[in-house]
Amino acid sequence: MNDRWREPISAENKLPKAILVGIELLRDGSQPLDPSLEELEGLATTANYQPVASFALRLHGVNPKTFLGSGKVTELREAVELRGADTVIIDINLSPGQNRNLEKALNCRVIDRSWLILEIFSLHAQSREAKTQVELARLKYALPRLTRMWGHLSRQRGGIGLREVGETQIQLDRRMIREQIHKLEIKLKQIDKEKQTQRKQRRDVYRVALVGYTNVGKSSIMNCLTGANTLVEDKLFATLDATTRKVRKNFPFPILLSDTVGLINKLPHDLVASFKSTLDEVREADLLIHVADICHPDARNQMEIAERLLRELGARETEIVWVFNKVDRVPDRDLLSDMIALHPRAIRTSCKTGAGIAELRQAIVRHYEKRLSSMRVNLDYSQSGLVPAIRKHAMVVRADYGEEGITLDLKFEPGEKTRLERILNGPAQAFVS
């Protein structure tokens, strides 16, 4: 397959014009080009760029100075001039030196995949925590990449105010950025302590986290299960701040469900490090619901990437319930059968039709009940007044009202045992088996 040049994708609005460059290294077995370019276009659009054309490049080797060979650089420069592009977006991570050399060669702004993702996170951050995390990651990533051509940094939300000035000013900017990084790190540590305190307070509560590749429908499932009004958009990283809500219907005890930030291939290292407290929602969950967009043409690869990232985040031992979402939109039933063969216990859901949501609720219940302790309590009818107090701390699985008294089969959280014993060992003691 030869390198391909795509015609302009759009040419109507006044957003910064960008040329997209998808890369396939033939020596490392990279994923096919089409899904990579499709995702890159989605990222660029989400970051408020106007893609005007795209290259799909197959490389046999890497130029250490510019990553691309001289012939590819010449083609790109001609495309930039022809399309009047402001920016070239490359779907790999460039070294600072490669970034600078490409900007000089192309005479325009060049950003790589990591910086593009950081821009999206910057646009979508809403909470104090998320804004601090994103700004810290951006500053760390930008620091070794400062050149006079990087005046574009000042156009970003929460930007760091760099100007097109000489080397002396760049050195001053670097010192100011290092000071800002130090301040943000201190601020983030304080936020992390606050989050740890919040998590300790709900340590006895069963916690479930929705995880998966970005834009697979986690927020829609969150809304179906909890009645939350979480933002739902057909955009990459529409949800950034982790949202936690109590699951409603059919749950005798509080179960907290968290909608976490979507995972994506080549997630910037500095962003992962900065989002420690947010990702702790994944690490400390009792159960993970791994959502996959079953109608996506690259669903299998997305699932594998998400699985790998979850292992890297330290969620290796956590129980997982697989959910194949958007089954109402699957164009190929054979594809669905092949995916089910890989995960035969996966729950098939559609938030549009409601299919599978009740089954998912029951799956959460079953996993939740695994950690509950059991107890059988025999009460005299004179002790029937204890039943309401017992129900506050235990789930009554079965109640038998016999001639001699009441027999209750209970399920309860391990932490509730002491409270139950205090109730049952009152003035009129119950028989516990």
N, C-alpha and C positions, 0 to 999 in steps of 0.2 A: 504494500500500500504506500503510495507516494504521499509526500506532505500535501495538505489540502488547505486551500484558501477559501474562506466563506465570504459571501457577499454581505453588505451591511445588514445588521439585525434590526436596527431602528435608526431613524435619522430625523425625528420630529422634535424632540424636546431639547432643552438647553443644558442638560446635565453634562458633566465632563465626559468627553468622548474617550473611549478606551478600546484598545485592540487586545484581544485575548489570545494567549499562547498556551496551548496544551502540549505537554511533553510526555513522550513515551521513550524510556531508555531501553533499548533492545537487549541490553545485557542483564537487566535485573528482573525481567518478567513483570513489568508494571501492568496495571489494569488497562483494558482497551481504551482507546482515545475518546470515543463518543460519550460515554458516561462522564469522563473527566471534564470534557468541554461543556457538557450540559450543566454539570454542577458548578463549574467556574462561571458560566453565564448567570446562573442563579445567584451566586455569591456577589458578582459584580452589580447585578441589578438591585439586590438587597442593600448594597453599600452606596446606592445612588450614583452609579455610573451608567453611561449610555454605551453599551457595546456596539461598535460600528462594524467590526469584522473580527474574524478569528483565524488563527493559524493552528494546525495540528502537525506537530513536528515529531519525527522519529529520529532519535539520535543514537549513533553507535558509540559515542564517547563524549566526554565533557571537557570543554575548554576551561582550564582553571582560572582564566582572567575574566571571561564573560559568560561562562557556562555554555553559551551557544557558539558554534563555529563562525568564522568570518563571513561565510556565504549567507548563513541565516541572519546574521546581524545586518548585512546589507539589504536583504529582502525586507526585514522589519523596518529599517530606516526609510525605505521607499514607501512602504505601506503607511507609515506615520505621516509622511509628507502628503501622500495621495488622499488619505482620509481626514487629514487635519486633526489627528488624535492628540489629546493632551497627555495620555497615560498609556503605558503598556503594562498589562497584568500577566505575569507568568505563573503558571500553576505548579511551581516548585519553590523551595526555599533557597534563596540566594545568600551567599556570604556577603558581608559588608563590602568587600573589594569588588566582587562581581556586580553588585548593585551600582556602585559608583561608576565602574567602567562602562556598564551598559547605558547609564544615563548620559555619559559623555558621548558615547558612540551614536546613540539614537536622538540626542538633543531633546529629550522629553523626560517626564517623570516615569520611573520604572518601579513597580511594586511587586512583591512576591506574594505567595499564597498566605503566609503568616500575617503579613501586614494587612492584607485585605480582610482576613477574619478579625483582626484586632479593630479595624475600622467599623465593622459591623457590630461588634460587641460594644464599642464606644457609642454608637448611635442608639443601641437598644437598652443600655444600662439605665435602670430607673432608681434602684435603691442606693443608699449611701454606701453599702458594702460593695455592690456591683460596680459602681462608678470608681471607687477606690481601687478595686482589683484590676479593672480594665486600664485605668490611667497608669498604674504601676507597671503593668505588662507592656504597655505602649512605650513608656519612657525607657524601660530596660532594652526593648527591642530597637528603639530609634537611636539610642546613645552612640553606638559604634558606627552608625550609618549617616551621621551628619555631614552634609556637604552644602555648598552654596546653592545647589539646585533644589534643596529640600525645603524651600520656603512654603511648600504645600502643607507642611505640618500645621501651620497656623490656621488652616481652613477647617481643621477637624474640630468637632465639639470637644470642649475641655482641652483644646490644643495647648501646646507648650510655647507658642509665640516665637518661633524662630524667624529670622529675617534674612534676606539675601544680602549678606555682608561679608567682609573679609575674614581671613583666618583668625585674627585676634578675637573677633566677636564670636566665632564658632567655639573657640576655647572657653570664652566666658559662658557661652550657652551650656557647654558640657559641664562646667562646674556648677551652674545653677540647676541643671537637670539632676546631677548626682545628689545635691542637697535636697531636691524635691523627692527623689527616690527614697532617701533616708527618712524623710517625714512621712511618706506614704506607708513605708514598711512599719513604722511605729504605730501609725493609725490602724493599719490592717491587723496588727497583733492585738490591739485593744478590741477591735471588732470581733476577732476570733475568740478572745476570752469571753465576750458577751454571748457569742453563739454556743460556746462550750457549756456555759451556765444554763442556757435555754435547753440544750440537749440533755443535761443532767436532770433537769426538772421533769422531763418526759421520758426518762430512762425506762420506767415500768410500762410505758405505752408501746403497743406493737406498731412498728414503723415500716411502711411500704414505700418504695421509690420506683417511679416510672423512669425507665432508662431506654436508650436506643439512639439510633442515628437521627440527625436533625430532620425535622419536617416529616415525621412518620405518623403523626397524629396523637402524640402523648397528651397534649393539652385537651384535645377533644375527649379522650378517654377519661381524663381527670374530671372534666365537666359532667360526663355521664355518671361517674361513680359518686361524685360528691355534691353535685349541684352548684359547684363553684362557677364563677364567671371569668375563668381564665381566658386570656387573649388567644384567639384561634385565627391564624392567617396562613395562607399558602405561601409562606416565605421561609427561607432558611434562618434559623435562630430567631423566630418570632418571639419565643419565650427565652429570657436570659436569667432573670432572678428566679431562684427556686421558690415555688409556691407550695405551701403545706396546708392541707385542709383535713377535716375529720370526715371519714367515709360514712355515708348515711345508708339506712335500710339494712335490715337483717344482721346487724352487728350489736351484740349485747354489751360489748366493751368498746372504749374508744380505740379506733385504728386510724393512725395518721398517714395520709397519702401525700407524697411529695412529687411534684412535677419538676424534674431537674433539667438543666440546660442540655440541649442536644449534643451528641457526639459527632465528630466529623474526622475524616482522614487528614493526617498531617496537622493535627491541632498544635498550635504554637506552644513550645515548652514553657515559656515565661507565663503564658496564660494559664496553663495547668497549675503551675506553682502558685500563681496569685489567687486562683480560685480554690485554695485549699479548703476553706471552711464550707464553701458551697458543695464541693465534691465530697466532703465528710458526710453529707446526707446520703450519698451512695454507699460509702464505706461502712457506715454504722446502721444501715437499714437491716431489718430482720428478713425482708423479702424483697427481691427485685422483680419488677414486671418488665420484661424486655419486649418492647413494641417494635415490630417490623412492618414497613409499608409493603405488603405483599404484592401490590400492583405495580411497584416500581421495577423498571427493567433491570436495575442493578441491585435488586433486593438482597440476593445471596451475598454479594460482596460487602454491602452495607452492614449486614448482620455479622460477618466475620470481622470487619473493622471495629464495630462496637464491642464485640466480645473481647477482642485483643485489648482495646482501651480499658475496658472494665477490669481485666486482669492486671493491667499496669496500674490502675487506681487502687488496687488492693482489695477488690471485691471477689476474689477467687473462690472463697468458701461459702459465699452467700447463696441461699436457695433462689432459684430463678423460675418464674412462670413465663413461658413464651406466649406472645400474642401476635397473631397475624392480622393486622388491621386493614381496613378498606377492602374487605372481600367482595363487597358489592360492585367494585370497579375492576375486578380481575378479568382481563380480556382472554386469557388462555387458561382453561381449567386444567390442562395437563401440567402447566407450570405450578399451579396450586397443589396438585397431587404430588409433584416432585418435592416441593417444599415441605409438605406434610410428612412425607417419607423421612425427611431429615429430622423433623421434630414432631413425631406422631401425637404427642400430648398438647401441642400448641392449641390455644383457644382462638377461634376465628371470629373476629368482631367487625362490626360496621357501626360507626357512631351515627351514620345517616339513617339506617333502618333500625338500629337498636339490637341487631343480632349479636349474640355472644356476651352481652354485658352482664346479664344475670348469671351466666356460667362463670364469668370472670369473678363476680362477687363471691360465688360459692367456692371458687378455687382459693381466694384469699382467706375465706373462713376456714377451709380445710387446713391450710398451712398454719393459720393462726392457732387452731385448736391443738396442733401438735405439741405446742409448748405449754398447754394448760395442764394443771394437776387435777386429779379426780378425788372425790370424797363422797361417801354415802352417809347421810345423817338421818337418824330416827328421832322423831319428836312426838311427845304426847300432845293430845289435842289442847291441853292446857298451855302448851308452848307455841301454839300456832302464831302468836304475836311476833315470834322471832323471824317468821318467813320474809316480811318486807325488808328487814335489816339484812338478812342473808342475801336477798336478791340484789342489794346494792353492791355486793362484793363478789358475787358468783353467778354463774349462769345455771339455772335449773334445767338440766337436760330432761329429767323425768320426775314426776311427783305422783306417788301412790298414796291414796287416802284409804287406809284399812280400818278394821274394827278397833285396833288397839292404838293407832296413831298414824303419823304421816312419815313416809320415807322419801327423802329427797336425794337424787343423784346430781351431784354438783360438778361443774368444771370451773376452774378459777386460775387467775394469774398466780405464779409462785409467790409474788410479793403480798398477796391478799391472805395468805394462810394465817398469819398472826392475828389479823383483824377478825377472821372468821372464828378462830379459836376463842378469842375474847368474847364474841357474841354467844357462842355455844357453851362456854364454861361460866355462864352467869349464875344467878341465884338458882335457876332450875336447869341443871346440866342435861345436855342432849347426849345420846349415844352415837359415837362417831366410829365408822368402820372404814 
